[in-house]
């Protein structure tokens, strides 16, 4: 016959599980760095493909015929400004100012949306002029490289809106700060890639 153990008066019952979330920040950041490195490989391959195919016009239009540098410069400004405003959001996050953090995140999202909108306008204009992806190897590699970057920015905006909702619901808890830090690395990474696109694709394309 088993005997039950009686706890002394005032003693707390033992706890056999953790109530709080156990998620080391270092492992999350390391995993995200690994993801960014894999993304670097993807863009490196796309840049290499464009470098090989970028002059194969198939008697069609070249970059000098199609690219509108003033519009691309405005688009570049939108993305660079979004990187600055995200930096402001991170500074406010460190001070645990939820309202100001949300404000700068919203401004960042608007700049990102403007970037995607201008890029879609550019694509629509080029396709209207007959410069479709199947027209030449140059255009195929151009749409693939620039479109892949634009898709990343679009998903970054979706991620940004999701985090704004989470911050609004739960505040600047440790998990949300960790997620905002990961998105910060992703957003700045896209800025660096776009500087490469602007220089290698647009500027060199107009100078050819």
C-alpha positions, -999 to +999 in steps of 0.1 A: +000+000+000+016+033-012+019+062+011+013+097-001+038+123+009+025+152+029+041+186+023+050+207+053+027+236+060+035+266+038+057+246+014+052+252-023+043+223-046+072+213-069+070+225-105+080+199-132+077+222-163+087+257-173+059+283-174+078+309-194+089+306-230+124+292-234+138+305-267+174+316-267+179+348-287+213+337-300+200+306-317+173+326-335+197+352-348+222+326-358+195+307-378+184+340-395+220+348-404+222+313-421+190+322-440+205+355-452+236+337-464+214+314-484+196+344-499+230+359-508+238+328-528+204+331-546+211+367-556+247+359-565+235+333-590+209+358-604+236+385-608+259+360-625+231+350-649+225+386-657+262+392-662+263+364-688+229+372-705+227+409-701+239+418-736+219+392-755+193+415-769+181+392-798+178+423-820+154+438-794+156+468-770+186+472-747+187+488-713+197+521-728+164+520-748+142+510-718+155+522-685+142+555-671+169+565-647+150+594-630+122+570-621+147+543-609+165+570-588+132+579-571+125+542-565+160+538-550+154+568-527+122+552-515+140+521-504+169+539-488+146+561-469+127+530-456+160+517-443+166+550-423+130+550-409+134+513-398+165+524-380+145+550-362+120+523-353+147+502-338+160+531-317+125+537-303+121+500-297+153+501-275+135+528-254+104+507-251+083+533-268+055+514-285+037+542-301+068+557-318+080+523-328+047+516-345+048+550-362+082+545-378+074+509-388+043+523-406+064+549-424+088+522-434+060+501-448+047+531-468+081+537-483+084+499-491+049+500-507+059+530-528+090+511-540+070+481-551+044+503-568+070+522-588+086+489-598+053+474-610+047+506-630+081+502-646+074+466-655+039+474-669+054+502-690+081+480-704+057+452-712+034+477-729+063+487-751+068+451-761+098+443-738+083+411-724+104+385-705+104+361-735+116+388-759+153+382-752+177+366-728+185+401-715+149+408-706+145+373-691+174+378-667+164+414-660+128+405-649+141+375-629+167+395-609+147+426-603+114+407-598+130+384-572+142+414-553+107+430-555+091+398-543+114+399-513+104+435-505+067+425-508+071+397-483+091+420-461+061+444-460+038+415-451+061+405-423+063+442-412+025+445-410+023+412-391+048+424-365+030+457-361-001+437-352+018+416-327+034+446-311+000+462-308-014+431-291+014+421-269+037+451-267+075+451-270+081+418-253+114+400-258+100+378-286+087+408-305+120+426-301+138+395-315+115+394-345+119+431-352+157+426-351+155+398-376+133+419-399+158+447-395+186+426-409+164+414-437+154+449-447+189+463-447+200+433-467+175+441-494+189+477-495+224+464-501+211+441-528+192+469-545+223+491-546+240+463-565+210+461-589+209+499-594+246+500-602+251+467-621+218+466-640+205+502-645+236+524-645+258+500-665+228+492-688+223+529-697+260+534-703+263+505-727 
